[in-house]
Amino acid sequence: MKFRPLGDRLVVRRDAPEDVTPGGLIMPTNEEKQTGVVLSVGRGTVLEDGAIRPLDVSVGDRVLFSKYGGTDIKIDGDGVIIFREADLLGVFEESSDVGE
């Protein structure tokens, strides 16, 4: 099923928890990650004059969100979270320069 969020909302798939540390230790965890990938975005925020401001995030962006933010739902059996753009804390950007 296709799902398109309305307005300034977006759908995020939470990153899976990591069970193994970089050193190879297996860590039991019930902590959910506060990062994920944007799967779908709405058309944007409707301004007072009726114009629509597109969202700053795009499908495929990796984002950081608060631990208790968003609304958890299931779409075709997959757990996802719906957020308003303002509820996101930031977008991860890849740096091409080592000195940045």
Secondary structure, DSSP 8 states (H G I E B T S, - for coil): ------TTEEEEEE-----B-TTS-B-------SEEEEEEE-S-EE-TTS-EE--S--TT-EEEE-TT-SEEEEETTEEEEEEEGGGEEEE----SSTT-
